[in-house]
Amino acid sequence: MSDEDGEAVGTPEQVADECETVNVEVGERVENVATVTLSRPDARNALNAQLRAELKDVLDAIEASDVRVVVLTGSDESGAFVAGADVTELRERGPLEQREASKRPRVYEYVDDLEQPVIGAINGHALGGGCELAQACDTRIAREGAKLGQPEINLGIMPGGGGTQRLARLVGEGQAMKLILSGELIDAREARDIGLVDEVHDDEEFEDRVYDLAESMAEKSPLALEFAKKAVKASSRMDLEQGIEYEAELFAHLFASEDKNEGIDAFFEDRDPEWEGK
């Protein structure tokens, strides 16, 4: 894979070495799993232009790598997953500048569209753009004590990173309206109860559960992971008939893969499959 200038993209670790606000570890906890850690502790990981650009670069490198699953989280020093957008940058923008900044793909689309599954490990507050970044992940596990919400209305604006669309699909229109129009924050357990996050764990269990789930995914065929993610994403973007047709097409495509044959052979031979991603 190459960047827009045609230059080869390095490994995720090599790309992260050039970043100031994003760190990457591959295989440290689980084989084939990349941990992407946002680290802007002076601003509780607020999404400024630098962090957004560096996260895009890292995700490009991950998509071109052998990584099978991504864990996205905030650094312990930051005390947050992502506390929101950088309000200083927002204050200086007019409508033309904001339209330019809103051109897609943004970090939200990068996460949403990544070939690999992304687990949002919400280890602290996820507010505003941070809540939207969490919504773009494929599944979300929150640490006890985290708070989530869309407080943009308190600044005289509204969510602009997909929050009005993804949030309603996750929790329903009524709950989305309540959060977005009031700006109220909710704790991790309430977020779980309404479907904004999938699991909540205390400090002792949080990381173990995140990586147990990551490992259970990373043990699977990378092609099957990619296609299954696409099919599930389509369920909220197509009507039922279109979605079923799309699923059937992706299912058929997998029958051309070596991984399909390997998986079935391993089943009959009572052994672990050796995936090639082909």
N, C-alpha and C positions, 0 to 999 in steps of 0.2 A: 504494500500500500504506500502511496506517495501523497505528499501534501499538495497544495494548489500550485506550488512552484515546480512540482515534479521531483522533489527530493524525497529520498526514502525516509520513512518514519522509523525512529529507533524503537528499542524495546520500551515498554511502559516505564521501567525503572530509569532508563536513560533519559527519557523525556521528562520525568519527574525531577531528575537531578538538576534540570535547568529551570525548575519552577521554584518560586518562593512561597506559594500558598497552598500547594497540593503535594502530598506525599503518596508514594505507591510502594506496596510490598506484594510480591507475587510468591505464593507457595510458602509463606512464613508459618501460617497456621494450618492451611489445608492445601494440598497439591491442586494446581490449576485454578486457584482462587486468588484474585487480586483484591487487596484492601486499598481503597482510595480514600485518603484522609484529608479533609479540608482543614487548613491550619492558618487562620488569620486571627490569632488570639487577641490582638489589641482591639478588634472590632467584632468579636464573637462570631467570626466567620461571615460577616455581612458580605453579600455578593457584589463586590465592586468589579470594575472592568477587568482588572488583572486576574482575580480569582476565576471569573467566568472564562477568560481566554485560556488560562492554564488548565482548567478542568476540561475544556474542549480538546486541547492538545493531548492530554493524557488519555481521554476516552478514544480518540482517533488511534493512538498507539495500541490501546487494549483491543480494539476491534480488529486490528491487523495482527494480533498475537495469538498464541495458543491458549490464552486464558479462557476458561469456560464459564466462570461466575464472578461477579463483581460485588463486593461489599462496599457501600458508600457510607461514610460516617464523618463525624467531626473529631478534631483532636481533643484530648482531655484538657489541654491548656486553654482551649477556646471556651470551654464551659457551655457549649451549644452544638447542636447539629448545624443549623444555620439560623442566625437570629433575624434574618430578613435581608432586604436590599440595602444598599448603601444610600442612606437618606441624603447625605451631602451631595452625591451625584444627582439624585432626583431633583433636588432644589434648584440646580443650575440649568436644568433642561427645559426647553420649550417643546411645543408639539412636534416640530420638524426633527429636533434632536431625538425625541423619544421614538418617533416612527423609525428612525435609523437604528436606534438601539434595540427596537423590537423586531427587526428583521430576522426571519427564521433561516436556519435553525439556531435556536438559542440553547443554553445549557439544558433546559427542560426537554427540548426535543432530542438533544444528544443522548440524554439518559433514556428517554422513552423509546427511541428508535435503535438503541444499541443492540447488536445481534445477541450479545450475552445477557442472561438474566441479571438484574440488578436488585440486590437486597438493600433496602434503606435501613441502616442500623442507627436509629434515632436515639442518640445517647445524651441528648439535651434538648433545649428548646428548638422548635422548628416553626418559625413565625414568618408570615408574609411570603417572600420569595423562597424561604426555607421550607415552608409548608408545601409550597408548589413544587419544589424540588423533590420532596418526599413523595408527593402524589405521582410524580413521573416515574418513580421506582416501581418495580414489578411486584414487590411485596415489602411490607414495612413491619419491623420489630422495634418496639420502643422500650426504653429504660424507664422504670418507675421514677417519677419525679419530673419527667419531661412534660412540657406544655406545647400545645399546637394551636394554631389559629391564623386567621387572615385579618390583621388589624389595620389594613390599609385605609379603611373608611375613616379612621381617626385622624388621618392626615389629609382628608379631603380628596382622596383618590380611591381606587378600587384595585383588586387583584389584576395583574396584567401579564402574568407568566403562565396562564392556563388554569388558574384557580377557579374561575367561574364555570369552567367546563369540566375539568377532571374531578373537582370536588363533588359536584352534583352527581356525576356518574358513580362515585364511590359511596356517597352517603345519602343520596336522594336530594331532591330539590328543596324540600322543607328544611332539612338540617343545614344544607349549604347556604340557603338564604339566612338562616339564623346566625351562622358564624360570620358570613361576609357582611351582612347589613348591621350587625351589632359590634363587630370587631372584638367580641369576647374571646378569651383564650380558654381552652379546655385541657384538663389533665390527660395523661396517657390512658388511663382506664376508661374515661368517657370516650376518648377517641377510638378505643377498641370497641366499645359498646355500639357506637354508631357506624363502625366500619372504616374509619379513617386510617387506623392501623390494625394489623392482623393479630399481633401478640404483644403482651406487656410482661416484662420480667424484672426482678429486682437486680441489684448490682452484682450479686454473686452468680446469678444464672444468665445474665444478659448476653455476655460475649460467648459463652458456651453454646447457648441456643442459636445465636446468629451463625456460628461456624458449623454447628451440627446441620443446620438447614443448608448452608452453602455446600457442605461436603456431600449431602444427599443429592444435590443438583449436579455437582461437578463430577460425580461418578457416572453420569449419563452421557450418551452420545451428544457431542456439540451440535451436530446437525439437527438432531431431534429436539434439543433445547431451543435452538434458533427458530425452527418451524413452529413448535408448540407455542412459543412466546408470541409469534406473529398471529397465530390463529386465535389465541385468547384475546389479544389486543383488538382484533377485528370484531369481536363480539359486541363492543360498545360503539363501533363505527359503521357497522353495516346492519341492514335488517336481517331477520332470521334466515330467510332463504338465501340471501347473498353470502351470509356467514357460513352456512352449511356447505354451499358450493366451494367457497374459498378453503374451508377445512379439508374437503375431499380432494381438492387439487394439491394442497400441500402434503396430504397423506400419501397420495399417489407418487409425488416427487420423491419421497423418502424411499420408495421401493426401487429406485435407481441407485441407491447408495450402498457402498460396501458395509457401512455400519449396520444397515438392516439385516444383511446376511450374517454378519458377525454376531449380532445380538440374538438372532434365532438359533444359530449354531451353538452359541454359548449356553443358551437355555436347554437345548437337547443334550449337551455334553456335561451339564451340571457344573459349569465353571464361570468365573468372572469374565465378562467380555473385555476385549482390548480394542477400544475405539480409535479410529484413525481420522475421524472427521471428514470422511470421503463418501 
